[in-house]
Amino acid sequence: MTPPPPLDDFAGDWLDRGELAHLPSLRNQWGQAHVNEDLTSLSWLAMPPYSGGYHTGVLRVDGRVVRADQLRWAPWGVSRSGRSNGVVVTSDTRLGYEQHTVYWRTRLTNSSGAPATVTVEQELYAPIADSPVDWGWLYGTPWSAGHHHDYYATERIRAEVLAWVPRHVHLLATDTRWIRLGSPRIPGIQRDEDTAPMLLESELPDHSTSDSGRTRAPSVLGTVRGISGAPGEFELTAPTAEHRLAPVALGPEAVLRLEFRPAVDDQTGVILTHGNHPDSVQVGLADGRPWLRIAGELVTGDAQLRAGQWHRLEVRITGDGAALSVDGARVAWTQPWWGAQRWTSTVDDGRVVVTDGRSPAVSTYAFATAPDSLELHGGGAVARWVCTVEPGDTVELGVVLAIASDRPRSVDVARSGARGFPDAFAAVADRWRSTWTAAFTPGNGSFSGHLPVLHGAPAGLARTYYLGVLLAIYLRNTGVSPIGPVFLTGGPRLGPTTTFFWDQSEWAHTAAMLEPVGTRAWILAALSQPYDRCHSFDTRNLLPVGNHYAANDHALFRTVQAYLAVTGDLDLLTEKAGTSTVLDHLRTLANRPRAAFGDGVLADFGRDAWELLECVPNYRDGVVSFNAGYAGMLRGLAALLRRLGPSSPSPSLSPSLSPSLSLSEEADRADADADALAAAVLRQYAGGGRWNIAHPEGDETIGHVLDFVFVAAELADDLSPRVRAEMVEFVTGHLLDGDWMRALDPDDPIAPRSDRPDHGAAGAFCAWPGATAYGLCRLGRPDLAAALLSRIHASTSGAVWGQAMESVGDGRFRVAERGVANRDSLAGAAATEAILVGLFGLPATGSPVMPGIGTLHHPRVQQPSPQPRHPTG
């Protein structure tokens, strides 16, 4: 059997910090984390049921935090390197494979000509909670005063790790926000209004799950006056009362003043909120006592505010904290997050044990080399070593963090890992290597299927193929879901349990080959969700997440279709998913109601940009892309119905179809509808490879990759040679750019209003080069597809593809960090999908469509499904 290349070949090179917009991630098949700019701290640590907040602690050498000047990613961990005088300090951080553990190995190498004595201090924080709920895309993280997702406060903490002296930086939001009186809205990442435009940096709706416990708080009753910039008095007369006043900024040294007269005593509710963000300054009453909430911190005064009396309230925010004053006297103030507020620490036989006061989580730090001293420090500790390093020599330190829901287990696992540190540390990489080999081995013990080995391909094409496979394995999670192994959509700042329907479909054939059992379980779970009202679901508690995506129908249909093509498992069609069979779901997915405008043939996707491309404001209504998708789905449905039987009665008909139809007659009707819809799509062609969007007020031309991808994939046989050639010319001349591509033509009139590196003109979503390559294959240009696929591996920033790849000029791209883009994104596996399905014709043949692109060893080939009927002429 031909083996795959060694996994070590796909570890990244050392990269200077300046080359990276987005720092690397860590994963271990159970969880995820983000490295920071120092040498050891981690943020966004999530290994369900455990969720981490703030960060885990920095490394200081001779009293100073060492900056990571270079970083290197590998599937099993991230190395960071910096200098302190003549000592090179290199760390390697790994999450224990399928464990709730973290391993740090730190090496100090003396590059000078004289002995060096250095003091090494490692902070040991574990602000970690055990949470059975709130695992949505915006999953809950623990704060001193609660559990919620606060994206920007956490990012401010991450950005502060290099500070000589830690500050309360998470309190220092500097953006302009509305002043709101009374009952506050439930916040998203940073979104004040449902009607606000999509800005990647600051605007997203609430993508939490229904079990998050986040509910709208009531207003207190009373009168507010004396707010700067808002003259007059404002009455709060009901628990639902609210007033929105002028927007203001509250930066460092800010002071917010108001006067409040309660209407009744002993109230509980909100008086004022600055904006409506998770980190917002908020002032209210609890049983009449004033409180201040800000960025996960909550403090409450002792004295009650009395009804009928005016009280002067003042909030003062500095880098040292936030304070609440009443009538000129300071009554409450925040404490350092690293202090012993929620988490407490003890020393247990040379180990540091951190206990969460609000959940069962217990975290233990143990050491391969005992520190010279251990000093408890609020909710954590500091370990200190004094090391003398001879010229050219290296001193190595090892630290283990073990998380559990009971103290004995946490202590035992940490102690065991520290005693056998070199072997335990090395075992993480070995487990990754064995999982990698298993993915290409028939009958392996890790996956229910396998993928073919690509042999003899050009180096660039082979690297792209294997990086796509590695991305899928990297985002696999074997411990989070009751349905079995799942492939998460992205992260690590988001979604440690979440899968999006659209992203899963981007590599649907590949997934069905590698993990057919898991794919089948995922399909049934996904179709059981209210996919007409959400874009994804939490695989842990099987709850819907987010708003509806117009892509859902096509994504789910194609995922099922790909699974059936790979496995031949037609029994799936009679399985119940929710209240309907899978076959009935396919009928529903393929038959979207048509628009009320135009000729009434095209489907109307509405005016909500959040349902389509989010940041392209005119991409709405009757877009070509998804209409082409529905035409393809109808033809796919027709082919599937004919495969089930030519004249059998149609089982479990959807209400929109006549129960008297046979499967053959239903297939004929689906084909006829598809032909009409395809013709309507072709009438939207604008020339030059561009397509028109149908709006109620008239058509509008756009040059977006999504139209190319869907039309080429679904309607290639309907296109004339001229249109095919013009589509290819448009993509190659306007979208493809060096190592990657742009989603939107930079010359498009809407481009200046769509500055986002995944869906706009600044770059492209990680799935779209692979989908574009498949489209080029469908249009008869596999040579261009192979050339594109041979280049895109260069854009990974030393790891795997992220959600958004942004241009840095001269045809070079990198993983974008702007706003809330994911460092890791499953949809990048579309590149592997394009190679297997576009260049090699799987699951039908596995034969290359052109010479010189190699061969596939032991592919999973099934008999092809009957081809859909296409119109002649």
WOBEL-V636695 format. One record per residue. RES is the residue in three letters. OMEGA is omega in radians with two decimals (none if undefined). Layout:
res | omega
RES | OMEGA
RES | OMEGA
//
This chain:
res | omega
MET | 3.12
THR | -3.12
PRO | 3.01
PRO | 3.02
PRO | 3.11
PRO | 3.12
LEU | -3.13
ASP | 3.12
ASP | -3.04
PHE | 2.94
ALA | -3.09
GLY | 3.03
ASP | 2.99
TRP | 3.13
LEU | 3.04
ASP | -3.13
ARG | -3.11
GLY | 3.12
GLU | -3.03
LEU | 2.95
ALA | -3.06
HIS | -3.11
LEU | -3.04
PRO | 3.12
SER | 3.01
LEU | 3.06
ARG | -3.10
ASN | -3.08
GLN | 3.06
TRP | -3.04
GLY | -2.99
GLN | 3.09
ALA | 3.11
HIS | 3.01
VAL | 3.14
ASN | -2.99
GLU | 3.03
ASP | -3.06
LEU | -3.03
THR | -2.97
SER | 3.05
LEU | 2.97
SER | -3.14
TRP | 3.08
LEU | -3.13
ALA | 3.06
MET | -3.01
PRO | 0.25
PRO | -3.05
TYR | -3.12
SER | -3.08
GLY | 3.09
GLY | 3.08
TYR | 2.99
HIS | -2.97
THR | 3.09
GLY | -3.08
VAL | 3.08
LEU | 3.07
ARG | 3.04
VAL | -3.08
ASP | 3.01
GLY | -3.09
ARG | 3.06
VAL | 3.14
VAL | 3.14
ARG | 3.03
ALA | 3.13
ASP | 3.10
GLN | 3.12
LEU | 3.11
ARG | 3.13
TRP | 2.92
ALA | 3.14
PRO | -3.06
TRP | -3.14
GLY | -3.12
VAL | 3.06
SER | 3.08
ARG | -3.07
SER | 3.08
GLY | -3.10
ARG | 2.99
SER | -3.00
ASN | -3.11
GLY | -3.10
VAL | 3.04
VAL | -3.11
VAL | -3.12
THR | 3.10
SER | 3.04
ASP | -3.06
THR | -3.11
ARG | 2.95
LEU | 3.14
GLY | -3.05
TYR | -3.09
GLU | 3.09
GLN | 3.00
HIS | -3.08
THR | 3.03
VAL | 3.10
TYR | 3.02
TRP | 2.98
ARG | -3.12
THR | 3.13
ARG | 3.09
LEU | -3.10
THR | -3.13
ASN | -3.14
SER | 3.14
SER | -3.12
GLY | -3.12
ALA | 3.09
PRO | 3.13
ALA | 3.04
THR | -3.06
VAL | 3.03
THR | -3.12
VAL | 3.11
GLU | 3.10
GLN | 3.02
GLU | -3.07
LEU | 3.10
TYR | 3.10
ALA | 3.10
PRO | -2.97
ILE | 3.14
ALA | 2.99
ASP | -3.09
SER | 3.09
PRO | -3.04
VAL | 3.05
ASP | 3.12
TRP | 3.08
GLY | 3.08
TRP | 2.98
LEU | -3.04
TYR | -3.09
GLY | 3.02
THR | -3.05
PRO | 3.03
TRP | -3.12
SER | -3.04
ALA | 3.11
GLY | -3.06
HIS | 3.13
HIS | 3.13
HIS | 3.11
ASP | -2.98
TYR | -2.99
TYR | 3.05
ALA | 3.10
THR | 3.13
GLU | 3.07
ARG | 3.09
ILE | 3.11
ARG | -3.09
ALA | -3.05
GLU | -2.98
VAL | -3.13
LEU | -3.12
ALA | 3.11
TRP | -3.14
VAL | -3.11
PRO | 3.13
ARG | 3.06
HIS | -2.97
VAL | -3.12
HIS | 3.11
LEU | -2.91
LEU | 2.99
ALA | -3.03
THR | -3.09
ASP | 3.14
THR | -3.11
ARG | 3.08
TRP | 2.92
ILE | -3.14
ARG | 3.05
LEU | 3.07
GLY | -3.01
SER | -3.09
PRO | 3.01
ARG | 3.05
ILE | -3.02
PRO | 2.94
GLY | 3.02
ILE | 3.05
GLN | -3.06
ARG | -3.12
ASP | -3.00
GLU | 3.07
ASP | -3.08
THR | -3.11
ALA | 3.13
PRO | 3.14
MET | 3.01
LEU | -3.05
LEU | -3.06
GLU | -2.95
SER | -3.00
GLU | 2.99
LEU | 3.08
PRO | -3.11
ASP | -3.13
HIS | 3.07
SER | -3.13
THR | -3.08
SER | 3.13
ASP | -3.09
SER | -3.13
GLY | -3.14
ARG | -3.12
THR | -3.12
ARG | -3.12
ALA | 3.13
PRO | 2.99
SER | 2.89
VAL | 3.12
LEU | -3.13
GLY | -3.08
THR | 3.13
VAL | 3.06
ARG | 3.01
GLY | 3.09
ILE | -3.11
SER | 3.12
GLY | -3.12
ALA | -3.11
PRO | 3.10
GLY | 3.11
GLU | -3.09
PHE | -3.08
GLU | 3.01
LEU | -2.95
THR | -3.13
ALA | 3.14
PRO | 3.14
THR | -3.07
ALA | 3.06
GLU | 3.03
HIS | 3.05
ARG | -3.09
LEU | -3.06
ALA | 3.08
PRO | 3.09
VAL | 3.05
ALA | 3.07
LEU | -3.14
GLY | 3.10
PRO | -3.12
GLU | -3.13
ALA | 3.06
VAL | 3.09
LEU | -3.08
ARG | 3.02
LEU | 2.99
GLU | -3.09
PHE | 3.07
ARG | -3.14
PRO | 3.08
ALA | 3.12
VAL | 3.11
ASP | 2.95
ASP | -3.13
GLN | 3.00
THR | 3.14
GLY | -3.03
VAL | 3.03
ILE | -3.00
LEU | 3.03
THR | 3.07
HIS | -3.04
GLY | 3.03
ASN | -3.02
HIS | 3.12
PRO | -3.11
ASP | -3.04
SER | 2.89
VAL | -3.13
GLN | 3.14
VAL | -3.14
GLY | -3.13
LEU | 2.99
ALA | -3.05
ASP | 3.10
GLY | -3.13
ARG | -3.08
PRO | 3.08
TRP | 3.09
LEU | 3.04
ARG | 3.11
ILE | 3.01
ALA | 3.07
GLY | 3.10
GLU | 3.14
LEU | 3.09
VAL | -3.04
THR | 3.07
GLY | -3.09
ASP | -3.03
ALA | 3.13
GLN | 3.01
LEU | -3.02
ARG | 3.13
ALA | 3.08
GLY | -3.13
GLN | 3.03
TRP | 3.11
HIS | 3.09
ARG | 3.11
LEU | -3.14
GLU | 3.05
VAL | 3.12
ARG | -3.04
ILE | 3.08
THR | 3.07
GLY | 3.11
ASP | 3.10
GLY | 3.09
ALA | -3.08
ALA | 3.09
LEU | 3.09
SER | 3.08
VAL | 3.12
ASP | 3.05
GLY | -3.12
ALA | 3.11
ARG | -3.04
VAL | -3.13
ALA | -3.14
TRP | -3.09
THR | 3.08
GLN | 3.10
PRO | -3.13
TRP | -3.13
TRP | 3.08
GLY | -3.08
ALA | 3.07
GLN | -3.12
ARG | -3.09
TRP | 3.10
THR | -3.07
SER | 3.05
THR | 3.03
VAL | -3.09
ASP | 3.10
ASP | 3.08
GLY | 3.09
ARG | 3.14
VAL | -3.14
VAL | -3.12
VAL | -3.07
THR | 3.09
ASP | -3.13
GLY | -3.07
ARG | 3.09
SER | -3.11
PRO | -3.02
ALA | 3.04
VAL | -3.10
SER | -3.08
THR | 3.01
TYR | 3.06
ALA | -2.91
PHE | 3.05
ALA | 3.03
THR | -3.07
ALA | 3.09
PRO | 3.08
ASP | 3.07
SER | 3.05
LEU | -3.11
GLU | 3.07
LEU | -3.05
HIS | 3.14
GLY | 3.14
GLY | 3.12
GLY | -3.12
ALA | 3.02
VAL | 3.04
ALA | -3.05
ARG | 3.04
TRP | 2.98
VAL | -2.98
CYS | 2.98
THR | -3.06
VAL | 3.13
GLU | 3.14
PRO | 3.12
GLY | -3.11
ASP | 3.13
THR | 3.02
VAL | -3.08
GLU | 3.09
LEU | 3.14
GLY | 3.13
VAL | 3.12
VAL | 3.00
LEU | 3.11
ALA | -3.08
ILE | 3.11
ALA | 3.12
SER | 2.99
ASP | -3.03
ARG | -3.11
PRO | -3.12
ARG | 3.13
SER | -3.13
VAL | -3.09
ASP | -3.12
VAL | 3.12
ALA | 3.14
ARG | -3.13
SER | 3.14
GLY | -3.14
ALA | -3.14
ARG | 3.13
GLY | -2.95
PHE | -3.10
PRO | -3.12
ASP | -3.14
ALA | 3.13
PHE | 3.14
ALA | -3.08
ALA | 3.13
VAL | 3.13
ALA | -3.14
ASP | 3.11
ARG | 3.07
TRP | -3.14
ARG | -3.12
SER | 3.08
THR | 3.11
TRP | -3.14
THR | -3.13
ALA | -3.09
ALA | -3.12
PHE | -3.05
THR | 3.07
PRO | 3.12
GLY | -3.13
ASN | -3.09
GLY | -3.09
SER | -3.11
PHE | 3.10
SER | 3.05
GLY | 3.11
HIS | 3.09
LEU | -3.14
PRO | 2.98
VAL | 3.09
LEU | -3.03
HIS | 3.04
GLY | 3.13
ALA | 3.01
PRO | -2.99
ALA | -3.11
GLY | 3.13
LEU | 3.13
ALA | -3.13
ARG | 3.08
THR | -3.14
TYR | -3.06
TYR | 3.08
LEU | 3.07
GLY | 3.07
VAL | -3.13
LEU | 3.10
LEU | 3.14
ALA | 3.14
ILE | -3.14
TYR | -3.11
LEU | 3.07
ARG | 3.07
ASN | -3.06
THR | -3.03
GLY | -2.95
VAL | -2.91
SER | 3.06
PRO | -3.14
ILE | 3.14
GLY | -3.13
PRO | 3.11
VAL | 3.10
PHE | -3.05
LEU | -3.03
THR | -3.06
GLY | -3.14
GLY | 0.13
PRO | 3.13
ARG | -3.08
LEU | 2.81
GLY | 3.11
PRO | 3.07
THR | -2.87
THR | 2.97
THR | 3.05
PHE | 3.12
PHE | -3.06
TRP | -3.09
ASP | 3.13
GLN | -3.09
SER | -3.08
GLU | 3.12
TRP | -2.94
ALA | 3.12
HIS | -3.13
THR | 3.12
ALA | -3.13
ALA | 3.06
MET | -3.07
LEU | -3.02
GLU | -3.10
PRO | -3.14
VAL | 3.11
GLY | 3.11
THR | 3.11
ARG | 3.13
ALA | 3.13
TRP | 3.14
ILE | -3.13
LEU | 3.11
ALA | -3.11
ALA | -3.14
LEU | 3.07
SER | 3.11
GLN | 3.03
PRO | -3.00
TYR | 3.01
ASP | -3.12
ARG | -3.11
CYS | 3.10
HIS | -3.03
SER | 3.04
PHE | 3.06
ASP | -3.07
THR | 3.14
ARG | -3.11
ASN | 3.06
LEU | -3.14
LEU | -3.14
PRO | -3.12
VAL | 2.91
GLY | -3.12
ASN | -3.13
HIS | 3.01
TYR | 3.08
ALA | -3.12
ALA | -2.98
ASN | -3.05
ASP | -3.13
HIS | -3.10
ALA | -3.12
LEU | 3.13
PHE | -3.09
ARG | 3.09
THR | 3.08
VAL | -3.11
GLN | 3.13
ALA | 3.12
TYR | 3.14
LEU | -3.14
ALA | -3.11
VAL | -2.97
THR | -3.02
GLY | -3.04
ASP | -3.12
LEU | 3.08
ASP | 3.11
LEU | -3.03
LEU | -3.13
THR | 3.09
GLU | 3.06
LYS | 2.98
ALA | -2.95
GLY | -3.10
THR | -3.08
SER | 3.02
THR | 3.09
VAL | 3.12
LEU | 3.11
ASP | 3.03
HIS | -3.14
LEU | 3.09
ARG | -3.14
THR | -3.11
LEU | -3.04
ALA | -3.00
ASN | 3.10
ARG | 3.07
PRO | -3.08
ARG | -3.06
ALA | 3.08
ALA | -3.13
PHE | -3.12
GLY | 3.13
ASP | 3.08
GLY | -3.13
VAL | 3.13
LEU | 3.01
ALA | 3.12
ASP | -3.09
PHE | 3.00
GLY | -3.01
ARG | -3.09
ASP | -3.11
ALA | 3.12
TRP | -3.12
GLU | -3.06
LEU | -3.08
LEU | 2.99
GLU | -3.03
CYS | 3.09
VAL | -2.88
PRO | -3.13
ASN | -3.11
TYR | -3.08
ARG | -3.10
ASP | -3.04
GLY | -3.14
VAL | -3.08
VAL | -2.98
SER | -3.05
PHE | 3.02
ASN | 3.03
ALA | 3.10
GLY | 3.12
TYR | 3.06
ALA | 3.10
GLY | 3.11
MET | 3.13
LEU | 3.09
ARG | 3.08
GLY | 3.08
LEU | 3.13
ALA | 3.14
ALA | 3.14
LEU | 3.13
LEU | 3.10
ARG | 3.10
ARG | -3.13
LEU | 3.13
GLY | -3.01
PRO | -3.03
SER | -3.13
SER | 3.02
PRO | -3.09
SER | -3.08
PRO | 3.00
SER | -3.08
LEU | 3.00
SER | -3.05
PRO | -3.08
SER | -3.08
LEU | -3.12
SER | -3.14
PRO | 3.13
SER | -3.10
LEU | 2.93
SER | 3.10
LEU | -3.14
SER | 3.13
GLU | 3.09
GLU | 3.10
ALA | 3.12
ASP | 3.13
ARG | 3.12
ALA | 3.11
ASP | 3.13
ALA | 3.09
ASP | 3.12
ALA | -3.14
ASP | 3.13
ALA | -3.14
LEU | 3.11
ALA | 3.12
ALA | 3.11
ALA | 3.08
VAL | -3.11
LEU | 3.09
ARG | 3.12
GLN | -3.13
TYR | -3.07
ALA | -3.08
GLY | 3.11
GLY | 3.13
GLY | 3.14
ARG | -3.09
TRP | 3.11
ASN | 2.95
ILE | 3.09
ALA | 3.04
HIS | 3.05
PRO | -3.11
GLU | 3.12
GLY | -3.08
ASP | 3.12
GLU | -3.07
THR | 3.09
ILE | 3.10
GLY | -3.09
HIS | -3.10
VAL | -3.06
LEU | 3.09
ASP | 3.10
PHE | -3.05
VAL | -3.06
PHE | -3.13
VAL | -3.13
ALA | -3.10
ALA | -2.97
GLU | -2.99
LEU | -3.09
ALA | -3.10
ASP | 3.12
ASP | -3.00
LEU | 3.03
SER | 3.08
PRO | -3.13
ARG | -3.13
VAL | 3.09
ARG | -3.09
ALA | -3.13
GLU | 3.08
MET | 3.12
VAL | -3.13
GLU | 3.12
PHE | -3.11
VAL | -3.09
THR | -3.08
GLY | -3.03
HIS | -3.06
LEU | -3.12
LEU | -3.06
ASP | 3.06
GLY | -3.07
ASP | -3.00
TRP | -3.12
MET | 3.05
ARG | -3.11
ALA | -3.07
LEU | 3.09
ASP | -3.14
PRO | 3.12
ASP | 3.14
ASP | -3.12
PRO | -3.10
ILE | -3.03
ALA | 3.14
PRO | 3.14
ARG | -3.11
SER | -3.10
ASP | 3.11
ARG | -2.97
PRO | 3.04
ASP | -3.06
HIS | -3.07
GLY | -3.04
ALA | -3.09
ALA | -3.11
GLY | -3.14
ALA | 3.02
PHE | -2.96
CYS | -3.14
ALA | -2.86
TRP | 2.98
PRO | 3.08
GLY | 3.12
ALA | 3.08
THR | 3.11
ALA | 3.09
TYR | 3.09
GLY | 3.09
LEU | 3.06
CYS | -3.13
ARG | -3.14
LEU | 3.05
GLY | 3.14
ARG | 3.09
PRO | 3.10
ASP | 3.09
LEU | 3.11
ALA | -3.13
ALA | 3.13
ALA | 3.11
LEU | -3.12
LEU | 3.12
SER | -3.08
ARG | -2.86
ILE | 3.08
HIS | -3.07
ALA | -3.02
SER | -2.95
THR | -3.13
SER | 3.04
GLY | -3.13
ALA | 3.05
VAL | -3.05
TRP | 3.03
GLY | -3.11
GLN | -3.04
ALA | 3.07
MET | -3.02
GLU | 3.13
SER | 3.01
VAL | 3.08
GLY | 3.10
ASP | 3.08
GLY | 3.12
ARG | -3.13
PHE | 3.11
ARG | 3.09
VAL | -3.07
ALA | 3.10
GLU | -3.03
ARG | 3.07
GLY | -3.03
VAL | 3.11
ALA | -3.14
ASN | 3.02
ARG | 3.12
ASP | 3.14
SER | -3.05
LEU | -3.04
ALA | 3.07
GLY | 3.07
ALA | 3.02
ALA | 3.09
ALA | 3.07
THR | 3.09
GLU | -3.13
ALA | 3.12
ILE | -3.09
LEU | -3.02
VAL | -3.10
GLY | -3.06
LEU | -3.10
PHE | 3.00
GLY | 3.07
LEU | 0.15
PRO | -3.05
ALA | -2.98
THR | -3.02
GLY | -3.14
SER | 3.14
PRO | -3.13
VAL | 3.11
MET | -3.12
PRO | 3.00
GLY | -3.14
ILE | 3.04
GLY | 3.13
THR | 3.09
LEU | 3.09
HIS | -3.10
HIS | 3.04
PRO | 3.04
ARG | -3.07
VAL | 3.06
GLN | 3.01
GLN | -3.12
PRO | 3.04
SER | 3.04
PRO | -3.11
GLN | 3.08
PRO | 3.11
ARG | 3.08
HIS | 3.13
PRO | 3.11
THR | 3.08
GLY | none
//
